[in-house]
Amino acid sequence: MVMSKSSQGISSDKIPRAAWKTLVILSLIATMAMYAETMLVPAIPDLIRDFHISYSLSSWILTTYLIAGAIMTPIAGKLSDIYGKKKMLLIIMAIYAVGVSAGGFVTNIYEMLAVRVLQGIGMSMFPIAFGIIREQFPLSKLAIGQGIISSMFAAGAVIGLVAGGHLIQHYGWQATFFSIIPIVISLLVVIQRFIHVGQPHPHWKGQGTQSVGNSSKNGLDIIGAVTLAVSVTAFLLALTFVENGDSVGSFTMFGLLVIGAVYLALFVIVERKAKSPLVDMKILMHKTILPSNLLIMIVGLSMFMVFQTIPVLVRSPLPLGFGGDPMSFANVQLPFALVLLIFGPTSGFIISKLGSTKPIIAGSIISTVGFASLFMYHSTELFVSVNLAILSTGLSLTNVGAMNLIMLLTPKQNMGVSLGMSTLIRIIGASIGPAMAGMYMQINKTSVPGIAGTFPTPDSYNLIFLTATIISIVSIGLAIVLRKTIPKGVIHAS
């Protein structure tokens, strides 16, 4: 069931000036977060060398960050519904500030992973940001607001790649963390002073609305968060033991898979019985919201698989890679970020005119073409850059369209929880991406005469891009199914 236009908040097509001001501030947060994330990506080969770790273990530099975000995101969404969005946004930003401030001082992989947990908690600010936009923008303009924020993620990626490559090459990877500290502190002050949102209404039942679920009850599902964390972590840890190939590694991997499956089953049981679930099954299993969330998960998997793979490919020595430096990687990855920057707001306007499903289908097809082309043509930096640009076009269309559908189909009183779930699912996909790429690179590696260490072979990249292509083909099927499940009367959906 869905809500009518009159029951979802602002009904006028005119965007208030205050909403634009809020959008600018939230876009700056998105820019900062992606700036911080992409600046570290070119340094992955340096961290592997400095910390003396394997390729599969290096994937946890991204994965730990993502798991922490996955667990905290729905909790933050629930807390924002109960205590207010601005208050939770400030608290989470403060935690994030501590994480980035400590990042430049770590000396080993374990300290780095601890810092990344704090930074991952900061990721939970984004469903809150989208919830604020949902309150202040008219329904017909939601895709525009969402698209602008999405484009600012890309803007942050563009700045992060260029600045990160320069900082790492000339000052070391520690400088990437130090450069973020004044930005985080400035944004904390701006949020406190200029963000104004309504008071929380945790007991509002949404009279006059029809909802896809009811998650307005207070409370936190701590047991659900623990079981989900154990399940996701166990599954991803299992991938790190694939590389061993011995009986001990196989036994450990099998044991982790069993633990992951058991805790996943426990998570489902807990969520069905919880009075205030971390994941509302009625909303999640809605016939349109479920495939939308699966598409978002594939987008997350695709993006972070790229983030783990491309810097290693570019910076590995010839003939196994391109023999580049951090600036070389930034130049190769830059078209990916630039296209996201262009297509973020463009996708929003397209969806506001054409609806969500056609761009989603087109985006899924384009993403598949991008990965298939990467699989066949990744022998030069130019080929990789062009294919990444194609891929980012498809991912942007798919992501904005799927998120728009979820925002349209979720009642206002459940928005924090629903967007939290969507972000959680996207992050779970994103955490799988680097773990899978790291596994392939670790089990297919060799040495280069005259150069210390071992590096991924061409087979590893072929397997990564082939796997991503197959997953993208699945997204096309989901997009087609999605088109057939949208209820009649949903504004700007079909």
Steps between C-alpha positions, in 0.01 A plus 500: 500500500612854438407846611313761307669824405309703754603277789876502451594847617569786262258490209601817314739463208693808613817431698524733804814712543570335836498162329764615253719625787468167678579317177821700455620412852414131465671494161815634663488211747474255210792672328713478814424132561581389147806727496623323812429155358645537152815675625602178674425271203820583302699406811381137519824367340701716744306367798557142381873572493525706821288264712640180338152358429344284229267621226204327663576656839541840335138479385402537867620861493185562296291213636536587871388854426201366308392241758505761776287723280265214416432421866475859618290634213162348592565573868570863414185510288294373792664743744438790264130411491489496880732781608518724195702506182716803578610369840603161358672665204717704736587201721598285204706779344688536831585128502611526139724794592677287762553222245655717230711690755657176625553350153829673430662362814444124453806277472356156417202335335313440826511865600390590148202264521397649837511849353303382199224375731457854636496639148246237396265613774507837327347342192170470688448876463381459141157340546440779752600754235265344244225497763545874552473555125186283499343734756586825326466426128171453308442150372538596136846645574638225725706348219659839432604544863626144521683535170679815614620330819611199296691731266678650800620152593653496154641851547669380817638204308643728233666724759613200704663324207693805386592621849561148629733408218699820556514469881597132498767546237663801669412475871392141570160345566486645853451847351164394352355468850653824630349700212144400600508615864424873443224412253319275748521758779369776272203290393411420860470874568296558182257218581445628852429851382313466172319162486141529626267200493171418666473324834477119497158340516575139600140417589339649193296231332463674164125555499362526155788303352551155371838354579710205404576436863505655841832555671414797713545328835781611724792287603822358365551151366843430649469121462417547134804723451732244666369202302524695174856613578613146578333358190643754253847489656510118499404480131762756401772345717434171323616661175839580654564129564433394142859602416659240730394192310603267786290286733524746790392792284216297345376386840508858633320631192229235533459579869461872428240429232301292749523776761390756244200291395393428858518863604321610185214266589504633857490855366187426297332336801592790728373759251166324460443498876650838594260774604727756341703310238825612346358391165124522457416188300165641385675792336799300379290227337269742320482383139653822365731601785677160511627500138585871536719418800665210319589734215649743750704214648641416156592866446694499830675172415600628158640832618716362780623210293635767265652695790689190618611380157602799289773647726672159516474455122640847429782489755619141453826477302514418131402262346244405770370856534565846361792587729340829603513721809216652710449782247476247217224321685317829560507574127367154410220512757408865437257440208299265724458778757441775243217310332341440841530874562319577176239225519411550867281807451422405139354167614279686745355721228458205265311302763282799593390513133497133394440319827737252662467167322620591151824659627551203735475253212726714281747540787516126564570431133769770480668367816509151351654633179760689704611194697492273193721748317736515800522121491595501133704821486715600797849479352562876495421794726287657226282188463447484875410870526246485217335186636483649850322804355242272336457306822447811714227623264301182557559485874385860545173447313426177686579636845301823475201323344487223760541742792226721358258207493577410860447858615168519316371170637597550863268692737646801674495352852706202381743696282799487735475123542433435131788711374717345769414155367574606142835644598576187704430278200711720273788489750477122531538481124788748517675291768476188282660678202850562638506168688423314179758699303763448771433125497551475123820705516642297787444156344636609159834671550857469383833679521686728258876445449703766677206634708432392856157363586220330310226659291159395355511325165282595198273206591401675823373807314319283246319316780409825678353666192326181381334455840387864496357454150293199607369687804409796278302269271298401807428871558337523156258222599423677828432825315252326268326335796487835676315662214219246531455537877444874546154566648267725305483862606861539615618848406801520265573130533432332170 
